Amino acid sequence: IKDYTPGAKEILIKDKITCYNGFDPTAKSLHIGNLIPILGLQRLQNFGHTPIIIIGGGTGMIGDPSGRSDERNLLSKEKLQENLLGIRKQLELFLDFENKKNPAQIIDNSEWLSKINLIEFLREIGKFFNINSMLNKDSVQNRISREDGISFTEFSYQLLQAYDYLYLYEHYNCNFQMGGSDQWGNILSGIELIRKKNPSQKHKAHGITYPLLTTANGEKFGKSIEGAITIDSNETIPYKLYQYFFNTSDKDVLNYIRIFTNISVGEFTELEIEASKNASSRNAQKYLAEEITKLVHGEKGLEDAKRQTQGLNFGDWEILVDSDYEDLYRNSNTTANINKKLLQKGIDINKLTVDYYICKSIGESKRLIQQGGISINGIKINDEEK
């Protein structure tokens, strides 16, 4: 946890709370950065608290300026609905919606935002917001300082998010909002609105934030060279998710294990000691990769990822099955279809690499072969005339 309102810690310990976290449906799949709030809600539910997930069918049509340097492209209603359904299905993998004591709930905020009357909203909600404080928000200041500025559409987002919290507080007895540290200002706006609308209940609404993760190199967590690592196996196969976490740096791995797994204190201490004595074993990275792959894709996904890792990374191609090739082909950035007759007839390796854009020239192909840089089915080619 990075920030929390005064008294929040004590209430979490002695009472049962209802806490919400919002997700705007800007894509049809959540990415691994979203696992932080999802696991936060999951842990709260495990301790008897009630989690609410707000899917921003309403706010998603506006766009949150937090953490952005440019204006979002507004999505169509049809695309938003498609994304909503995809995210809802994914969240059901992590939270218990059938629990009779404290079931998780998924709510679309368009349920109330779509019914707002503009004049009434400005009179009943807008009057509680001070333009000076709204302009001083970091997310707004960062945009105002740029040539493109910020539209009124995105500027008004903080009012709608605050109204979400008020609505949930009044209709769902929700008294905690959770979010990334870039949402702290928006969370405080919601708490302030609740207090102004309910002056006799000044200290009943709270907020907590978690730090936004970056790698030790300062890169945004959850991104690869190819783009975001999602939790949809059709977009990011289990092997790719496994490899992302297996390649975590020594500086980051123990912190990620704390955040993403439910490791016991004893197990963590053992990993920490081993990592300090023998970092090259990469057992901490292996533990992290296995736990997260299993969490997201189940035992079958982990089994596939480990088999594909053994086949691709260690040259044990004979253990791969047909579905492995299909997965890897589907998730590769650069692929090419080679005519089977051409292969049966035989083709010079240098011609193959140039014709299918692996190398720019025959000379480059020969140099790569001499350096051991070209393999077929895991076997390095050492004969440039083959």
Secondary structure, 3 states (H helix, E strand, C coil): CCEECCCHHHHHHHCCCEEEEEECCCCCCCEHHHHHHHHHHHHHHHCCCEEEEEECCCHHHCCCCCCCCCCCCCCCHHHHHHHHHHHHHHHCCCCCCCCCCCCCEEEECHHHHCCCCHHHHHHHCHHHCCHHHHHCCHHHHHHHCCCCCCCHHHHCHHHHHHHHHHHHHHHHCCCEEEEEHHHHHHHHHHHHHHHHHCHHHCCCCEEEEECCCECCCCCECCEECCEECECCCCCCCHHHHHHHHHCCCHHHHHHHHHHHCCCCHHHHHHHHHHHHHCHHHCHHHHHHHHHHHHHHHHHHHHHHHHHHHHHHHHCCHHHCCHHHHHHHHHCCCCCCCCCHHHHHHCCCHHHHHHHCCCCCCHHHHHHHHHCCCCEECCEECCCCCC
